[in-house]
Amino acid sequence: MFTQLIRDESGATAIEYGLIAALVAVAIIVALTALGGSLDDLFTGISTELDAASAP
């Protein structure tokens, strides 16, 4: 019974998938943080242009 428990790798696969998901989440967070300033500038520029276009 103990040797069968040692040979069972189904838990290891779940842990591997969990680690991959965590790495993907960290990569997304890093990318969004890096692009945050650029996106803020982009939307501010769009807002300014829309305000100027809608002014009488």
Rosetta constraint file for C-alpha pairs under 8 A:
AtomPair CA 1 CA 5 HARMONIC 6.34 0.50
AtomPair CA 2 CA 6 HARMONIC 6.35 0.50
AtomPair CA 3 CA 7 HARMONIC 6.25 0.50
AtomPair CA 4 CA 8 HARMONIC 6.25 0.50
AtomPair CA 9 CA 13 HARMONIC 6.52 0.50
AtomPair CA 10 CA 14 HARMONIC 6.58 0.50
AtomPair CA 11 CA 15 HARMONIC 6.28 0.50
AtomPair CA 12 CA 16 HARMONIC 6.18 0.50
AtomPair CA 13 CA 17 HARMONIC 6.29 0.50
AtomPair CA 14 CA 18 HARMONIC 6.17 0.50
AtomPair CA 15 CA 19 HARMONIC 6.17 0.50
AtomPair CA 16 CA 20 HARMONIC 6.23 0.50
AtomPair CA 17 CA 21 HARMONIC 6.16 0.50
AtomPair CA 18 CA 22 HARMONIC 6.17 0.50
AtomPair CA 19 CA 23 HARMONIC 6.18 0.50
AtomPair CA 20 CA 24 HARMONIC 6.21 0.50
AtomPair CA 21 CA 25 HARMONIC 6.18 0.50
AtomPair CA 22 CA 26 HARMONIC 6.20 0.50
AtomPair CA 23 CA 27 HARMONIC 6.15 0.50
AtomPair CA 24 CA 28 HARMONIC 6.21 0.50
AtomPair CA 25 CA 29 HARMONIC 6.20 0.50
AtomPair CA 26 CA 30 HARMONIC 6.14 0.50
AtomPair CA 27 CA 31 HARMONIC 6.10 0.50
AtomPair CA 28 CA 32 HARMONIC 6.10 0.50
AtomPair CA 29 CA 33 HARMONIC 6.05 0.50
AtomPair CA 30 CA 34 HARMONIC 6.12 0.50
AtomPair CA 31 CA 35 HARMONIC 6.12 0.50
AtomPair CA 32 CA 36 HARMONIC 5.65 0.50
AtomPair CA 33 CA 37 HARMONIC 7.83 0.50
AtomPair CA 35 CA 39 HARMONIC 6.07 0.50
AtomPair CA 36 CA 40 HARMONIC 6.12 0.50
AtomPair CA 37 CA 41 HARMONIC 6.24 0.50
AtomPair CA 38 CA 42 HARMONIC 6.16 0.50
AtomPair CA 39 CA 43 HARMONIC 6.18 0.50
AtomPair CA 40 CA 44 HARMONIC 6.06 0.50
AtomPair CA 41 CA 45 HARMONIC 6.13 0.50
AtomPair CA 42 CA 46 HARMONIC 6.30 0.50
AtomPair CA 43 CA 47 HARMONIC 6.04 0.50
AtomPair CA 44 CA 48 HARMONIC 6.14 0.50
AtomPair CA 45 CA 49 HARMONIC 6.20 0.50
AtomPair CA 46 CA 50 HARMONIC 6.15 0.50
AtomPair CA 47 CA 51 HARMONIC 6.11 0.50
AtomPair CA 48 CA 52 HARMONIC 6.16 0.50
AtomPair CA 49 CA 53 HARMONIC 6.10 0.50
AtomPair CA 50 CA 54 HARMONIC 6.13 0.50
AtomPair CA 51 CA 55 HARMONIC 6.20 0.50
